[in-house]
Amino acid sequence: MGTVYALLVGIDDYPDKPLGGCINDVAEAESWLRQHGGPDPRILPLRDREATRAAVVDGIRRHLGRSGPGDTALLWFSGHGSEDESDDPGTATGRSQALVCADSLDAGGQPLQDTELGALLDEIAARGAHVVAVLDCCHSGGATRKPPPGARSRQVAWQPWWRTDHSRAPRGAGAQDAEPLRHVLLAACREQEVAYEALVDGEQRGYFSHSLVHALRRLGPAATYGKAHALAEERVRSRHHAQHPELRGPEHLRFLHGDALPVPSFLLRHTVSGWEVNCGQVHGLRSVGAEFTLVEETDDGRSDGPRVVVVREVRPESALVEPAGWTPGRDDLTTVHGVNPSALAFPPAAVTVVGDPAAVAMMTAAVARAPMLSTGGPGLPLRLEAGGGVARVTGGDGHPVDVLPLRSSDDAARVADCLSHIARWHRLKDLTNPDPWLSSLVRVTVEPLVGDLWHTATGEVVCSYTPSGQEPQVRVGVHNDSPRTLWCVLLDLADDYESSPALFEGDFVAPGHAGTARQGEPVWLRLPPGRLLVRGSFARDWLRLIVAENELNVAPFRLPAWSPDAPGSGRNDVGPQGGDAGGLLRIAPPPVGRTAGGPVRDVGRWGTVAVPVRTVLP
């Protein structure tokens, strides 16, 4: 890792609305940073009246802006936050947020609004630095629940003279190339909530800052953003159940360093409700009895085999589990464990293998070793024609897969990987809640910007290139017509068997409001590389919106396009996002006496809606 540039802003001295824990927050953050931030971190502290709006903006531009490729830029802000109503179409909650600087409450002073802050940080990230923002303030107000005794909220009302900035800096030139690098955000609470501070361990502290530093010290050098957030969130919620810290960014990256670690897609932690895995109905988990096996990151000398937890309650976004045959220790209660699924509650894909007997025998053996696959049963029907040294895979909804070589057992394993990849993609594409109530109250809209657009009788949206050959552009909206705030993620399932949440990576959408894909930037549609650009050529995408009342673990929704050169998704390899490439892939017979199947009694409050999109070359 290169140099860490840190801007630590703590403000207690606000006129008429003072705080007492912000200076302590950034002092503790600086102490941790000097111990764990690598060689010679460059730290710029701004405290109380030093932290004017101009000084904070200048600190971001000049101090954090010194970071380059391989460096890290860290903004830690502890102070007041505020919000106001907004008619900005890019704001899914209908509110705009701002950081309240030391002079923001002075006559004529202005806050640092979210749009400007995001643009400043993303500009630094676009130059190659790893950028992290830790904000311990009220991102938005409106919480109606009373704080715990002695707690104080970090929120002030929007002042009448504050301007509302609806401008949004461009994020990528049209977005037709690779996604621009963006900052990682760790926020003290959701946009519709307030953050609190109180006397913690004998010192006035912000709940979130105190919990985050504790989590980082507990997890050590291997702390990822996902693990740090999971542990800090539980500590905050144990103190005040109406404050929910948020993570916006990749879960698998190492905190402060930004390098990808080979961590599983799911995490196990101990909560006030018991042991919990962040895998639920929206990830394909269907029934009580499924199992997860802990991924042991250290060799502690145990000889009694892997530790397993069994699902006892399935929720929309998570599952409550209990240890099976082992007793958690004290350290287990205060850390986060990576887990992999080891017994699943849905059937594998059913593969029919035909062709040359020798090739059929080789493929049948490979299918038997692949946990996502079976040679019979009610799962997704796939067909494999084997013979003449090649294999032909059919049965998936995506673009036909190229003929694959089949001359050895290694070739057979790669063919099984292809089948497993297709099976996992279909699980995401076909994901639905048996209860249609919430699904009927959300919508995905596709509006044309460049090129023609029309709807077919089957509900498919067709977008065409212009007569001059320009790629079509559309604006995609995520609409919440329900009476409650919903957390939404929009998956793009492409016909090359790729799944990505990059269009709308996860955010709350207020009742009666809409979010826009790519934060309002145009969505470019095109035929993928290698597809013939001739009249009548087309590509298909399925836009699947998944909604719930709480944040979801989005790691299992990421799936790269199928490639013969990619790691095997059916052989327990590590995937490109740092997690298990299989996600909910492994299957093993449950121990005798356990029920691994059966329907879910409570389908939970979550929903999905899908919009098929076809891009054509007229």
Stockholm file with secondary structure:
# STOCKHOLM 1.0

chainA/1-618         MGTVYALLVGIDDYPDKPLGGCINDVAEAESWLRQHGGPDPRILPLRDREATRAAVVDGIRRHLGRSGPGDTALLWFSGHGSEDESDDPGTATGRSQALVCADSLDAGGQPLQDTELGALLDEIAARGAHVVAVLDCCHSGGATRKPPPGARSRQVAWQPWWRTDHSRAPRGAGAQDAEPLRHVLLAACREQEVAYEALVDGEQRGYFSHSLVHALRRLGPAATYGKAHALAEERVRSRHHAQHPELRGPEHLRFLHGDALPVPSFLLRHTVSGWEVNCGQVHGLRSVGAEFTLVEETDDGRSDGPRVVVVREVRPESALVEPAGWTPGRDDLTTVHGVNPSALAFPPAAVTVVGDPAAVAMMTAAVARAPMLSTGGPGLPLRLEAGGGVARVTGGDGHPVDVLPLRSSDDAARVADCLSHIARWHRLKDLTNPDPWLSSLVRVTVEPLVGDLWHTATGEVVCSYTPSGQEPQVRVGVHNDSPRTLWCVLLDLADDYESSPALFEGDFVAPGHAGTARQGEPVWLRLPPGRLLVRGSFARDWLRLIVAENELNVAPFRLPAWSPDAPGSGRNDVGPQGGDAGGLLRIAPPPVGRTAGGPVRDVGRWGTVAVPVRTVLP
#=GR chainA/1-618 SS CCCEEEEEEECCCCTTSCCSSHHHHHHHHHHHHHHHSCSSCEEEEEEGGGCCHHHHHHIIIIIGGGCCTTCEEEEEEESCEEEEECCCTTCTTSEEEEECCTTTTSTTCCCEEHHHHHHHHHHHHHTTCEEEEEEESCSSCCCCSCCCTTCEECBCCCCTTCCCCCCCCCCSSTTCSSCCCCCEEEESSCTTSCCEEEEETTEEEEHHHHHHHHHHHHHGGGCBHHHHHHHHHHHHHHHCTTCCCEEESCTTBBTTTCCBCCCCSEEEEEETTEEEESCCGGGTCCSTTCEEEEECCSCCCCCSCCCEEEEEEECSSCEEEEEESCCCCHHHHTSCEEEEEEECSSCCEEEEEEECHHHHHHHHHHHHHCTTEESSSSSCEEEEEEETTEEEEECCSSSCCCCEECSSHHHHHHHHHHHHHHHHHHHHHTCCCSCCTGGGGEEEEEEEEESCEEECTTSCEEEECCTTCCCCEEEEEEEECSSSCEEEEEEEEETTTEEEEEEEEEEEECTTCEEEGGGGCCEECCCCTTSCCSTTCEEEEEEEEEEESSCCCCGGGCBCCCCTTSCCTTTTCBCTTSSBTTSSCCCCCCCTTCCCCCCCSCCCSEEEEEEEEEEECC
#=GC SS_cons         CCCEEEEEEECCCCTTSCCSSHHHHHHHHHHHHHHHSCSSCEEEEEEGGGCCHHHHHHIIIIIGGGCCTTCEEEEEEESCEEEEECCCTTCTTSEEEEECCTTTTSTTCCCEEHHHHHHHHHHHHHTTCEEEEEEESCSSCCCCSCCCTTCEECBCCCCTTCCCCCCCCCCSSTTCSSCCCCCEEEESSCTTSCCEEEEETTEEEEHHHHHHHHHHHHHGGGCBHHHHHHHHHHHHHHHCTTCCCEEESCTTBBTTTCCBCCCCSEEEEEETTEEEESCCGGGTCCSTTCEEEEECCSCCCCCSCCCEEEEEEECSSCEEEEEESCCCCHHHHTSCEEEEEEECSSCCEEEEEEECHHHHHHHHHHHHHCTTEESSSSSCEEEEEEETTEEEEECCSSSCCCCEECSSHHHHHHHHHHHHHHHHHHHHHTCCCSCCTGGGGEEEEEEEEESCEEECTTSCEEEECCTTCCCCEEEEEEEECSSSCEEEEEEEEETTTEEEEEEEEEEEECTTCEEEGGGGCCEECCCCTTSCCSTTCEEEEEEEEEEESSCCCCGGGCBCCCCTTSCCTTTTCBCTTSSBTTSSCCCCCCCTTCCCCCCCSCCCSEEEEEEEEEEECC
//
